[in-house]
Amino acid sequence: MPHILTCPICEEALLKNDNKLACSNNHCFDFAKEGYVNLLPSQHKKTKEPGDNKTMIHCRKDFLKKGFYDFLSPELIRIIRQLPDSDAHKVFLDSGCGEGYFTDQIKTQLNNDYIYYGMDISKEAVRLAAKRNKHIHWLVASSNNPPIANNSLDIVLKINAPLNYDNVRKKMTDNAVVISVTPGENHLSKLREHMYLKPQAHKQEETPTDFKLLQQSNIEKQIKIQTREDINNLFMMTPYYWNASTKVRQIIAELDMLETTAAFNINVYQTTNSI
């Protein structure tokens, strides 16, 4: 593992020693049998099991493997290939990588010499990600305070995940980019119609401080979901399920088919030199 990781306790550099990472202050972090490393100390957790719960994670895993969102990966790969010096050695971080579905697709299809990291606050998600692809460095860590050395990251991807732009900016090189994927205006509109009389459109993300908007694209596709299992996996992998009433949950559980729009906004932000 490259020497860009820092100790989440004292911020000293972490070096690999046998099957663990250790800093000069003797803080040690063991690799799990699946190959990931947990850099989220208990004192940094707000709950016992932070991040998405196991139900959401496994529903998302089962839904994504059916290919409903596979039109997103080619657009992300196109964007990455068009970045300046896209063939150069770079460090890539998927922040909020979940169970690693898109990180794996990008790494496999680009087949370049980037160094790939996937990071999520959910231990269960990272455990599944590490089983998916052994050639990616997987971390349990918080995007609020990434345990990564300053001026290390060239590309940061975040898909429908929170990101502390102020903190991650310190970790990025000059002219590095964030590829931010957020729900499009009509994302899952038909599903949301079962929940609200007047579904609210998703809001556009604003360009964060110390970044400039480099490019923007919007992609969408009509998807047809034809089994109750897939419909409920979609529903339960979103925050909608956890905020829905018992009545709404029952209505959606009984749907045999759902045609809806999958829509994503993709904003590419480049760091400025103002910090």
C-alpha positions as CSV (number, residue, x, y, z in Angstrom):
1,M,0.0,0.0,0.0
2,P,1.5,3.4,-1.0
3,H,2.6,5.7,1.8
4,I,-0.2,8.3,1.6
5,L,-2.2,7.1,4.6
6,T,-2.0,8.9,7.9
7,C,-2.8,7.8,11.4
8,P,-6.4,8.8,12.4
9,I,-5.2,9.4,16.0
10,C,-2.0,11.4,15.6
11,E,-1.9,12.1,11.8
12,E,1.6,10.7,11.5
13,A,2.4,8.6,8.3
14,L,1.3,5.0,8.3
15,L,3.6,2.4,7.0
16,K,2.9,-1.3,6.3
17,N,4.5,-3.7,8.7
18,D,3.6,-7.4,8.2
19,N,-0.2,-7.5,8.2
20,K,-0.8,-4.1,9.8
21,L,-0.3,-0.4,9.4
22,A,1.7,1.5,12.1
23,C,2.8,5.0,12.7
24,S,5.9,6.3,14.6
25,N,3.8,6.6,17.7
26,N,3.0,2.9,17.6
27,H,-0.6,3.3,16.8
28,C,-1.4,0.0,14.9
29,F,-4.2,-1.0,12.5
30,D,-4.6,-4.6,11.4
31,F,-5.7,-5.7,8.0
32,A,-8.9,-7.7,8.0
33,K,-8.9,-11.2,6.4
34,E,-10.7,-9.7,3.4
35,G,-7.8,-7.2,2.9
36,Y,-9.3,-3.9,4.1
37,V,-8.0,-1.8,7.0
38,N,-10.2,0.0,9.5
39,L,-9.0,3.6,10.1
40,L,-12.0,4.7,12.1
41,P,-11.2,4.6,15.8
42,S,-14.1,4.1,18.2
43,Q,-13.7,7.6,19.6
44,H,-14.4,9.0,16.2
45,K,-17.7,7.2,15.8
46,K,-21.0,8.8,16.6
47,T,-22.8,5.5,16.6
48,K,-21.8,1.9,17.1
49,E,-22.2,1.0,13.4
50,P,-22.0,4.3,11.4
51,G,-23.0,4.6,7.8
52,D,-25.6,2.7,5.9
53,N,-27.0,-0.3,7.8
54,K,-26.6,-3.9,6.6
55,T,-30.1,-4.0,5.1
56,M,-29.4,-1.0,2.8
57,I,-26.0,-2.3,1.9
58,H,-27.1,-5.7,0.8
59,C,-30.2,-4.4,-1.0
60,R,-28.0,-2.0,-3.0
61,K,-25.6,-4.8,-3.7
62,D,-28.4,-7.1,-5.0
63,F,-30.0,-4.3,-7.0
64,L,-26.8,-3.0,-8.7
65,K,-25.7,-6.4,-9.8
66,K,-28.8,-6.6,-12.0
67,G,-27.3,-3.8,-14.1
68,F,-30.0,-1.1,-13.7
69,Y,-27.5,1.6,-13.2
70,D,-24.8,0.3,-15.5
71,F,-25.2,3.3,-17.9
72,L,-23.5,5.5,-15.3
73,S,-20.0,3.8,-15.4
74,P,-19.3,4.5,-19.1
75,E,-20.0,8.2,-18.5
76,L,-17.6,8.3,-15.6
77,I,-15.0,6.5,-17.5
78,R,-15.4,8.9,-20.5
79,I,-14.9,11.9,-18.1
80,I,-11.8,10.4,-16.5
81,R,-10.2,9.6,-19.9
82,Q,-10.7,13.2,-21.0
83,L,-9.0,14.7,-18.0
84,P,-5.6,16.4,-18.6
85,D,-2.8,13.9,-18.4
86,S,-5.3,11.1,-18.0
87,D,-2.6,8.5,-18.8
88,A,-0.3,9.7,-16.0
89,H,0.2,8.0,-12.7
90,K,-2.6,9.2,-10.4
91,V,-4.1,8.5,-7.1
92,F,-7.9,7.9,-7.3
93,L,-10.2,7.8,-4.3
94,D,-13.9,6.8,-4.3
95,S,-15.2,8.5,-1.2
96,G,-18.3,6.8,0.1
97,C,-17.6,3.8,-2.1
98,G,-20.3,1.6,-0.5
99,E,-19.8,-2.0,-1.5
100,G,-17.4,-1.0,-4.3
101,Y,-19.6,-1.7,-7.3
102,F,-18.6,1.4,-9.3
103,T,-15.0,1.5,-8.0
104,D,-14.6,-2.0,-9.3
105,Q,-16.1,-1.2,-12.7
106,I,-14.0,1.9,-13.2
107,K,-10.7,0.1,-12.2
108,T,-11.5,-2.9,-14.3
109,Q,-12.6,-1.0,-17.5
110,L,-10.0,1.7,-17.4
111,N,-7.2,-0.8,-16.8
112,N,-4.6,2.0,-16.2
113,D,-1.8,2.5,-13.7
114,Y,-3.8,4.6,-11.3
115,I,-3.6,3.7,-7.6
116,Y,-7.1,3.1,-6.5
117,Y,-8.6,3.6,-3.0
118,G,-12.2,3.0,-1.9
119,M,-13.3,4.6,1.4
120,D,-16.6,4.3,3.3
121,I,-17.6,4.8,6.9
122,S,-19.6,1.5,6.9
123,K,-17.5,-1.5,7.9
124,E,-19.9,-3.9,6.3
125,A,-19.9,-2.1,3.0
126,V,-16.1,-2.0,2.9
127,R,-16.0,-5.7,3.8
128,L,-18.1,-6.6,0.8
129,A,-16.0,-4.2,-1.4
130,A,-12.8,-5.9,-0.4
131,K,-14.2,-9.3,-1.4
132,R,-15.1,-7.8,-4.8
133,N,-11.7,-6.6,-5.9
134,K,-8.3,-7.3,-4.3
135,H,-6.5,-4.8,-6.4
136,I,-8.1,-1.8,-4.8
137,H,-7.0,-0.4,-1.4
138,W,-10.1,-0.4,0.8
139,L,-10.5,1.7,3.9
140,V,-13.1,2.1,6.7
141,A,-12.8,5.8,7.3
142,S,-14.8,9.0,7.4
143,S,-14.9,11.5,4.6
144,N,-15.2,14.3,7.2
145,N,-11.5,13.7,8.1
146,P,-9.9,11.4,5.6
147,P,-6.7,9.7,7.0
148,I,-4.7,10.7,3.9
149,A,-1.7,12.9,3.6
150,N,-2.1,16.4,2.3
151,N,-1.5,17.0,-1.5
152,S,-1.9,13.3,-2.3
153,L,-5.1,12.8,-4.3
154,D,-5.5,13.5,-8.0
155,I,-9.1,12.3,-8.5
156,V,-11.9,12.0,-6.0
157,L,-15.2,10.4,-6.9
158,K,-18.3,10.6,-4.8
159,I,-21.6,9.0,-5.9
160,N,-24.7,10.0,-3.9
161,A,-22.5,10.4,-0.9
162,P,-21.7,13.3,1.4
163,L,-18.3,14.9,1.2
164,N,-16.6,17.5,3.3
165,Y,-15.1,19.6,0.5
166,D,-13.0,21.8,2.9
167,N,-11.3,18.8,4.4
168,V,-10.8,16.8,1.2
169,R,-9.4,19.9,-0.6
170,K,-6.3,19.7,1.7
171,K,-5.7,16.2,0.6
172,M,-5.7,17.0,-3.1
173,T,-3.0,18.1,-5.4
174,D,-3.2,21.3,-7.4
175,N,-5.4,20.9,-10.5
176,A,-6.9,17.7,-9.0
177,V,-10.6,17.0,-9.6
178,V,-13.7,15.9,-7.7
179,I,-16.3,14.0,-9.8
180,S,-19.5,14.5,-8.0
181,V,-22.6,12.4,-8.9
182,T,-25.9,13.5,-7.4
183,P,-29.5,12.5,-8.2
184,G,-30.9,14.2,-11.3
185,E,-34.1,16.2,-11.1
186,N,-36.4,13.3,-12.1
187,H,-34.4,10.5,-10.4
188,L,-36.8,7.7,-9.3
189,S,-39.8,10.0,-9.9
190,K,-42.3,7.2,-10.3
191,L,-41.1,5.6,-7.1
192,R,-41.4,8.9,-5.3
193,E,-45.0,9.4,-6.6
194,H,-46.0,6.4,-4.5
195,M,-44.8,8.3,-1.4
196,Y,-45.7,12.0,-2.0
197,L,-48.7,13.7,-3.5
198,K,-46.3,16.2,-5.1
199,P,-42.7,14.8,-5.3
200,Q,-40.1,17.5,-5.0
201,A,-37.4,17.6,-7.6
202,H,-33.8,17.0,-6.4
203,K,-31.8,20.2,-6.0
204,Q,-28.7,20.9,-8.0
205,E,-25.4,21.0,-6.1
206,E,-23.6,24.3,-5.9
207,T,-19.9,24.6,-6.7
208,P,-17.9,24.3,-3.5
209,T,-15.5,26.9,-2.2
210,D,-11.9,26.6,-3.5
211,F,-13.1,24.7,-6.6
212,K,-14.2,25.7,-10.0
213,L,-16.7,23.9,-12.2
214,L,-14.8,22.2,-15.0
215,Q,-17.7,20.4,-16.7
216,Q,-21.2,19.2,-16.2
217,S,-23.4,16.5,-17.7
218,N,-26.8,15.0,-17.0
219,I,-27.6,11.5,-17.9
220,E,-30.8,9.5,-17.5
221,K,-32.4,6.3,-18.6
222,Q,-35.8,4.7,-18.3
223,I,-35.5,1.5,-16.3
224,K,-38.2,-1.2,-16.0
225,I,-38.1,-3.3,-12.9
226,Q,-40.2,-6.4,-13.2
227,T,-40.0,-8.2,-9.9
228,R,-41.1,-7.4,-6.4
229,E,-37.7,-8.3,-5.0
230,D,-35.9,-5.8,-7.3
231,I,-38.4,-3.1,-6.6
232,N,-38.0,-3.5,-2.8
233,N,-34.3,-3.7,-3.1
234,L,-34.3,-0.3,-4.8
235,F,-36.7,1.1,-2.3
236,M,-34.8,-0.2,0.7
237,M,-31.4,1.0,-0.5
238,T,-32.6,4.6,-0.5
239,P,-33.4,6.9,2.4
240,Y,-37.0,6.9,1.2
241,Y,-37.8,3.6,2.8
242,W,-36.6,4.6,6.2
243,N,-38.8,7.7,6.2
244,A,-41.9,6.1,4.7
245,S,-45.0,5.2,6.6
246,T,-46.1,1.6,7.1
247,K,-48.9,2.2,4.5
248,V,-46.4,3.4,1.9
249,R,-44.1,0.5,2.5
250,Q,-46.9,-1.9,2.0
251,I,-48.0,-0.3,-1.2
252,I,-44.5,-0.5,-2.7
253,A,-44.0,-4.0,-1.4
254,E,-47.0,-5.1,-3.5
255,L,-45.9,-3.6,-6.8
256,D,-45.2,-6.2,-9.5
257,M,-43.6,-3.7,-11.9
258,L,-42.1,-0.3,-11.8
259,E,-41.0,1.9,-14.7
260,T,-39.1,5.0,-13.6
261,T,-36.3,7.3,-14.6
262,A,-32.8,6.8,-13.2
263,A,-31.2,10.3,-13.6
264,F,-27.8,11.6,-12.4
265,N,-26.1,15.0,-12.5
266,I,-22.3,14.8,-12.9
267,N,-20.3,17.8,-11.9
268,V,-16.5,17.9,-12.3
269,Y,-14.8,20.4,-10.0
270,Q,-11.1,21.3,-10.2
271,T,-9.1,22.6,-7.3
272,T,-8.0,26.2,-7.4
273,N,-4.8,27.5,-5.9
274,S,-6.4,29.9,-3.4
275,I,-5.8,27.9,-0.2
